[in-house]
Amino acid sequence: MPEFQRLREVTGSPIYSRPVQTGKLLPVGRDAFSQALYHTRPDWTVAGLTTVAHAEARQSGDISLLGLAALAKEPVVLAALHESVVLYAEFVCAGVPETVPEFVYVWEVDEDLAERAGQFVETFNDLFREDLPAPVPDNADRYWLARSFGTARSGLGQTDPLRPKTIEVPELLGDCVELELRAQRIYELLAERHRDNEPVSLFFATLAGQESTHAEMLELCRAIAGREGWMDEYFAPWRAAIPRLDALMDEVEASLEGMDSVEDALRLVIRVEGSEINQVFESVVAATDSDFVHSLQAFQSADEMHISYITDRIPEFEPALAGECADLKASFSGRAPPA
């Protein structure tokens, strides 16, 4: 279609830096600053990034705005321009922690401001018959979640984190989130291990980003289900899979030591993704009793896009694995989407 070809022509233009295909419809831009982020991770400093970006710009001939800023060695301009290219620039992972961080919500508010905010909330609740929590330190986490999820009433309806949680959801949902995060850490480690093979490292970094998104989606499902409803009949058939997946992740993590070949790493991806981890993800989505979740395409197609990316890219690196990728893809094709 001419319009799409034109879009590809524009997004692939050198004014947006060097185009790189990542399995999506449109390329992303790999500019001198993205290269600097990639080559210096996770030791990022202003001086280091500015110096490496300058060297990359000189070597690559990058004519994008970020490339010009890198050539000029202007760190403030680099930072400002990188904010403006977020929609098309290449995503670079710095790495993930070995353990899931514990978030601490700090409340530092002027007393007079807090008092007036409390009056505002009370007036709002009386006027609109709402039950927003008081703006006090004990509710800092709920207000932060509301801010993170966006404007609740325009986007998530009754999933507003400021509303009281009234519906119990299985504690196992936390284990489901952790499974996705463990997969993310595995792929991040492989991306780092193969950093000298840039296409392969980018493949694993992309998988890590997808797993991170899956974990965020499950967290969102857990929050929404606690306020809108939980249909356990969709999740119950997969409860027994969770301890099996925990054991699998233990085995996979233990096998990483000494796994240096690209082929072995790619086989490991097939093993992880061929397990029940994606069915568990889909069961959580299906069990979340929310029109918002079930109507949002991102939830419905997350696994399909994930598997398609994997099965399309792996044979490019190791043609001998094409058959196993075809089997993996066939196991997903024709499967009913989450309810």
Buried (B, 14 or more C-beta within 10 A) or exposed (E): EEEEEEEBEEBBBEEBBBBBEBBEEBBBBBBBBBBBBBBBBEEEEEEEBBBBBBBBBEEBEBBBBBBBBBBEEBBEBBBEBBEEBEEBBBBBBEBBEEEBEEEEEEBEEEEEEBEEBEEEBEEEBEEEEEEBBEBBEEBBBBBBBBEEBEEBEEEBBBBBBBBEEEEEBBEBBBBBBBBBBBBBBBBBBBBBBBBEEBEBBBBBBBBBBBBBBBBBBBBBBBBBBBBBBBBEEBBEEBBEBBEEBEEBBEEBEEEBEEBEEBEBBBBBBBBBBBBBBBBBBBBBBBBBBBEBBBEBEEBBEBBBEBBBBBBEBBBEBBEEBEEBBEEBBEBBEEEEEBB
